[in-house]
Amino acid sequence: MIEEIDQFKRDLSELGRNARQVARYLDDFRTKGSIHEGVPLPGGGKVRVLFSTRDLPKALANGAGTDNRILAVALDVKDEDGSVPAIFVTKDTNLRIRADALGLTAEDYDAERVEIADIYTGLRELPVAAGEVDAFYRDGEFTPDGVPFAPNEFALLKDRESAQHTAMGRFRADRGKVVPLLRGPKEGVWGIRPRNKEQGFALDLLLDDEVGLVTMVGKAGTGKTLLAIAGGLHKVMEEGVYHRLLVSRPIFPLGRDLGYLPGSVEEKLNPWMQPIFDNVEFLMNLSRAEKKAGRSYHELLDLGILAIEPLTYIRGRSIPNQFIIVDEAQNLTPHEVKTILTRVGDGTKIVLTGDPYQIDNPYVDSINNGLIHVVNRFRTEKLAGHISLSKGERSALAELAANLL
């Protein structure tokens, strides 16, 4: 393990930062006692640094050298005191398999594992009497007695006698009641109207200035990015609540990387941000003649209404009075998403969108990524709202591909 820490300590990635921090922790423990014999930990147990001269089976001789040395140490610890179980913990799937093959008890490190099917959706269906649906429309509120709603959780009130008799609302924790959704402009938000109830719920969160953090999870084609950009442009240009729309996304290629890109930071970002530009131009509803005349998303960039920023340089910044969208947030680690959220200044709203089934970052999975981490941690906070979108609206073909492939 020490060799791996030494190998990664110069990296500028999160892996490098973690390696340097672990080295600092171990050095601090070293000053408190013999790290070979074991230094007591504040929460119980001991931390030790051991080396092994054990020979592993010949079948592993050509494997990863560092991993084999770690396995050898684990086997030494297991044989050292048979009365105490030795558990080998690693995030490396292949290493867990090899450890199990050698007779070690191997486990994944996951302090907060939640199965993806059990992730909070932000929506609760509630069977009620027919009179209660009518009363909700009449009084503009519903009191969910005995039902543990989360702040800003959406409610679909369904008549027990008629499945078609329903009402939609959002739970307001400050009032303890479910209230109707916000009414958007009649012409839609930059021409966009919700095509299903989940999109309606998403727009409700996007247009509510009291909700400072919005998370939107859904498969490809559900409208996450388009809705977020439409809501941001509406709040910046139509209502003037925020000074500008700031959009960013992690940089991870799909398939083989093309290598270094020439030009300035803006020119390097263009290929990565093209999905954002496509959505902006769709919302601008430019005709073919206008596009030939040179009109494009650059108008919004030049006016300072829209800004594209790489997440790479966000550390140390404070970003007030802006509408921030972080697209493809499932590729962020929990540490990276914490760094982003702690940059938010006064009067700023931030929206995280992504699909936990489409992850390109090799260091996170569908459960342990930054987006799902935020959904789980902010579920009970009044300042945050979440919705999962399930129905694809991009096209019939895109929806079919998302479901079949």
C-alpha positions in Angstrom: 0.0 0.0 0.0 2.8 2.4 0.9 4.3 1.9 -2.6 0.9 2.8 -4.2 0.6 5.9 -2.1 4.1 6.9 -3.1 3.2 6.2 -6.8 0.1 8.4 -6.8 1.2 11.2 -4.5 2.3 13.5 -7.4 -1.0 13.2 -9.2 -3.1 16.3 -9.4 -6.3 14.3 -9.4 -8.4 13.4 -6.4 -6.5 10.1 -6.3 -3.3 12.1 -5.8 -4.9 14.3 -3.1 -6.1 11.3 -1.2 -2.7 9.6 -1.4 -1.0 12.6 0.0 -3.6 12.9 2.8 -3.2 9.2 3.8 0.6 9.7 3.9 0.1 12.6 6.3 -2.3 10.6 8.5 0.2 7.7 8.7 3.1 10.1 9.5 1.0 11.6 12.3 0.2 8.1 13.7 3.9 7.3 13.5 4.7 10.1 16.1 2.3 8.6 18.6 3.8 5.1 18.8 5.2 2.2 16.9 3.3 2.0 13.6 4.7 -1.6 13.2 3.2 -2.8 16.5 0.1 -0.7 16.1 -1.0 2.8 17.1 -4.5 3.0 18.8 -7.2 4.8 16.8 -9.6 7.2 18.4 -12.6 5.1 17.4 -11.1 1.8 18.5 -8.7 -0.6 16.9 -5.1 0.0 15.7 -3.4 1.1 12.5 -0.3 -0.8 11.5 2.1 -0.7 8.6 3.5 -4.2 7.7 5.6 -5.7 5.0 5.7 -9.4 4.0 8.2 -11.8 2.5 5.5 -14.5 1.9 5.6 -16.2 -1.5 2.2 -16.3 -3.2 1.0 -19.1 -5.5 2.9 -19.2 -8.8 -0.3 -18.4 -10.7 -0.1 -14.9 -9.2 3.6 -14.4 -10.0 2.9 -12.5 -13.1 0.1 -10.4 -11.6 0.2 -6.8 -10.3 3.3 -6.7 -8.0 1.9 -4.1 -5.5 -1.5 -5.9 -5.3 0.3 -9.2 -4.6 2.3 -7.7 -1.8 -0.9 -6.3 -0.2 -2.4 -9.8 -0.5 0.7 -11.3 1.2 0.4 -8.9 4.1 -3.3 -9.8 4.5 -2.5 -13.5 4.6 0.2 -12.8 7.2 -2.3 -11.0 9.4 -4.8 -13.8 9.0 -2.3 -16.4 10.1 -1.0 -14.2 12.9 -4.0 -14.7 15.2 -6.6 -17.2 14.0 -9.0 -16.2 16.8 -9.5 -12.7 15.3 -11.1 -12.6 11.8 -9.1 -10.9 9.1 -11.2 -9.0 6.6 -9.7 -7.7 3.4 -11.4 -4.4 2.3 -10.8 -2.9 -1.2 -12.6 -1.1 -3.9 -10.7 -3.1 -6.5 -13.1 -5.7 -7.8 -10.4 -8.0 -9.3 -8.4 -7.8 -6.1 -11.4 -8.9 -4.1 -11.8 -11.9 -6.4 -8.1 -12.9 -5.9 -8.3 -12.4 -2.2 -11.3 -14.6 -2.0 -9.6 -17.3 -4.1 -6.7 -17.2 -1.5 -9.1 -17.9 1.4 -9.4 -14.3 2.6 -12.7 -12.7 3.6 -13.0 -9.9 1.1 -15.4 -7.0 1.2 -16.1 -3.8 -0.7 -15.6 -0.5 1.1 -19.0 1.2 1.1 -20.1 3.1 4.2 -23.5 4.2 2.9 -24.6 1.7 0.3 -28.1 2.0 -1.0 -29.4 -0.1 -3.9 -30.1 1.9 -6.9 -33.7 0.7 -7.0 -34.2 2.1 -3.5 -32.8 5.6 -4.3 -35.1 8.4 -3.2 -37.3 9.4 -6.2 -38.7 12.7 -4.8 -42.3 11.5 -5.5 -44.9 9.7 -3.4 -48.2 8.4 -4.6 -50.9 8.8 -1.9 -54.3 7.1 -2.2 -57.0 9.4 -0.8 -60.8 9.7 -0.7 -62.5 11.5 -3.7 -63.5 14.4 -1.5 -59.9 15.1 -0.5 -58.8 15.5 -4.1 -61.7 18.0 -4.7 -60.8 19.8 -1.4 -57.2 20.1 -2.5 -58.3 21.8 -5.8 -60.7 24.0 -3.8 -58.5 25.0 -0.8 -55.1 24.8 -2.4 -53.6 22.6 0.3 -53.7 19.1 1.8 -52.5 17.9 5.2 -50.9 14.5 5.0 -51.7 13.3 8.5 -49.3 10.5 9.6 -47.4 10.4 6.3 -43.7 11.1 6.7 -43.0 13.4 3.7 -39.5 14.8 3.1 -39.2 18.6 2.5 -40.1 19.4 -1.1 -41.2 15.9 -1.9 -43.9 15.7 -4.5 -47.3 14.1 -3.9 -49.6 12.5 -6.4 -53.0 12.3 -4.7 -55.0 9.5 -6.3 -58.7 8.9 -5.8 -59.2 5.4 -4.4 -62.4 5.0 -6.4 -61.2 6.5 -9.7 -57.6 6.2 -10.9 -58.1 9.1 -13.3 -59.1 11.5 -10.5 -55.8 12.9 -9.3 -54.0 16.0 -8.1 -50.3 16.9 -8.0 -48.6 19.0 -5.3 -45.4 19.5 -3.3 -44.9 19.2 0.4 -43.9 22.4 2.1 -42.1 21.5 5.4 -42.5 25.0 6.8 -46.3 24.7 6.5 -46.6 20.9 7.0 -48.9 20.8 4.0 -48.9 19.7 0.3 -49.5 22.7 -1.9 -50.2 23.0 -5.7 -47.3 23.3 -8.1 -46.1 26.7 -9.2 -47.8 28.1 -12.2 -45.3 28.8 -15.0 -45.8 31.2 -17.9 -48.7 30.3 -20.2 -46.4 30.2 -23.2 -44.1 27.8 -21.4 -40.5 28.3 -20.1 -38.6 29.4 -23.2 -41.3 27.6 -25.2 -40.9 24.4 -23.2 -43.9 22.8 -21.6 -43.7 19.6 -19.5 -44.7 16.5 -21.4 -45.2 14.3 -18.3 -45.7 14.7 -14.6 -42.1 14.3 -13.7 -41.1 17.1 -16.0 -43.8 19.2 -14.4 -42.3 18.5 -11.0 -38.8 19.3 -12.3 -39.9 22.7 -13.6 -41.6 23.4 -10.2 -38.3 23.0 -8.5 -36.4 24.9 -11.1 -38.7 27.9 -10.9 -38.8 28.1 -7.1 -36.2 30.6 -5.8 -36.5 29.2 -2.3 -35.0 25.8 -3.4 -31.3 26.5 -3.7 -30.2 23.0 -4.7 -32.0 20.8 -7.3 -31.0 17.3 -8.3 -32.5 15.6 -11.3 -31.8 12.0 -12.1 -33.0 10.2 -15.2 -32.0 8.1 -18.2 -31.0 9.5 -21.5 -33.7 11.5 -23.2 -35.8 12.4 -20.2 -35.2 16.1 -20.6 -33.0 16.8 -17.6 -30.5 19.1 -19.3 -33.0 20.9 -21.6 -35.4 21.6 -18.6 -32.5 22.8 -16.5 -31.2 25.2 -19.2 -34.7 26.4 -20.0 -35.4 27.1 -16.3 -32.0 28.9 -16.0 -32.5 31.1 -19.0 -36.0 32.0 -17.8 -34.7 33.0 -14.4 -31.8 35.0 -15.8 -33.3 36.7 -18.9 -37.1 36.9 -18.1 -37.2 37.4 -14.4 -33.7 38.7 -13.7 -33.4 36.8 -10.5 -29.8 35.7 -11.3 -27.0 37.6 -13.0 -26.1 34.8 -15.5 -26.4 31.1 -16.3 -23.2 29.2 -15.6 -23.0 25.7 -17.1 -20.4 23.0 -16.7 -19.9 19.3 -16.9 -17.1 16.8 -16.0 -14.6 16.0 -18.8 -14.8 12.3 -19.6 -14.8 11.0 -23.1 -17.1 8.3 -24.4 -14.9 5.6 -26.0 -11.3 6.2 -27.0 -10.1 9.7 -26.3 -8.9 11.9 -29.2 -6.0 13.2 -27.2 -5.1 16.8 -26.6 -7.2 19.6 -28.2 -5.6 22.7 -29.6 -6.5 26.3 -28.8 -7.6 28.4 -25.8 -9.6 27.1 -22.8 -12.8 28.0 -24.6 -11.8 26.2 -27.8 -10.7 23.1 -25.8 -14.1 23.0 -24.1 -16.2 23.3 -27.2 -16.4 19.6 -28.0 -17.3 18.7 -24.4 -19.9 21.5 -24.1 -21.5 20.9 -27.5 -24.5 19.1 -25.9 -25.2 22.3 -23.9 -24.9 24.5 -27.0 -27.3 22.2 -28.9 -29.9 22.6 -26.2 -29.4 26.4 -26.0 -29.9 26.8 -29.8 -32.9 24.5 -29.6 -34.4 26.9 -27.0 -33.5 29.9 -29.1 -35.7 28.4 -31.9 -33.5 29.8 -34.6 -34.7 29.4 -38.2 -32.4 28.1 -40.9 -32.1 31.6 -42.3 -31.1 33.0 -38.9 -28.4 30.3 -38.6 -27.1 31.0 -42.0 -26.9 34.7 -41.0 -24.6 33.7 -38.2 -27.0 33.7 -35.2 -26.1 31.1 -32.5 -25.5 30.5 -28.8 -22.6 32.9 -29.1 -25.0 35.8 -28.7 -25.8 34.7 -25.2 -22.1 34.2 -24.5 -21.2 37.6 -25.8 -23.9 39.3 -23.7 -22.6 37.6 -20.6 -26.0 35.8 -20.0 -24.5 32.4 -20.5 -21.1 31.2 -19.3 -19.3 27.9 -19.8 -16.8 27.0 -17.1 -14.5 23.9 -16.6 -14.9 22.3 -13.2 -11.1 21.9 -13.1 -10.6 25.5 -11.9 -13.5 25.9 -9.5 -11.6 25.3 -6.3 -11.2 28.5 -4.3 -13.9 30.5 -6.1 -17.0 32.0 -4.7 -20.0 32.2 -7.1 -22.8 34.5 -6.0 -26.1 35.4 -7.7 -25.9 32.9 -10.5 -27.9 29.9 -11.8 -25.5 27.0 -12.0 -26.0 23.8 -13.9 -23.6 20.9 -13.5 -24.5 18.4 -16.2 -23.5 14.7 -16.2 -22.9 15.0 -12.4 -22.9 11.2 -12.0 -19.2 11.3 -13.2 -18.2 13.3 -10.1 -16.9 11.8 -6.9 -18.4 12.8 -3.6 -15.4 14.9 -2.8 -15.6 16.7 -6.1 -19.3 17.5 -5.7 -18.6 18.8 -2.2 -16.0 21.1 -3.7 -18.5 22.4 -6.2 -21.4 23.0 -3.7 -19.1 24.8 -1.3 -18.4 27.4 -4.0 -22.0 28.5 -4.0 -22.3 32.1 -2.9 -25.3 34.2 -1.7 -28.3 34.2 -4.1 -27.0 31.3 -6.2 -29.1 28.3 -7.3 -27.4 25.1 -8.4 -28.8 22.2 -10.4 -27.1 18.8 -10.7 -28.3 16.5 -13.5 -27.2 13.0 -14.5 -27.9 9.4 -15.1 -26.3 6.9 -12.6 -26.4 4.2 -15.3 -24.1 6.1 -17.6 -20.8 6.5 -15.8 -17.5 7.1 -17.5 -15.4 7.8 -14.4 -13.6 4.5 -13.5 -13.4 5.6 -9.8 -17.2 5.8 -9.1 -20.1 3.5 -9.7 -23.9 3.8 -9.9 -24.2 4.2 -6.2 -21.0 5.8 -5.0 -21.0 8.8 -7.3 -21.4 12.5 -6.3 -24.9 12.9 -7.7 -26.4 10.1 -5.7 -24.4 11.1 -2.7 -26.0 14.5 -2.8 -29.5 13.1 -3.3 -29.1 10.9 -0.2 -27.5 13.6 2.0 -29.9 16.4 1.2 -33.1 14.5 1.2 -34.2 15.9 4.5 -33.1 19.5 3.9 -35.6 22.3 3.2 -33.2 24.0 0.9 -33.0 21.1 -1.5 -35.4 19.3 -3.9 -35.1 16.2 -6.0 -37.0 14.4 -8.8 -36.3 11.3 -10.8 -37.4 11.3 -14.4 -38.3 8.0 -16.0 -40.1 8.6 -19.3 -37.9 9.5 -22.3 -39.2 12.3 -24.5 -36.4 12.8 -26.9 -37.8 10.5 -29.6 -39.5 7.1 -29.9 -36.3 5.6 -31.1 -34.2 7.1 -28.3 -36.7 5.8 -25.7 -36.7 2.4 -27.2 -32.9 2.3 -27.3 -32.7 3.4 -23.6 -35.0 0.6 -22.6 -33.7 -2.3 -24.8 -30.0 -1.7 -25.0 
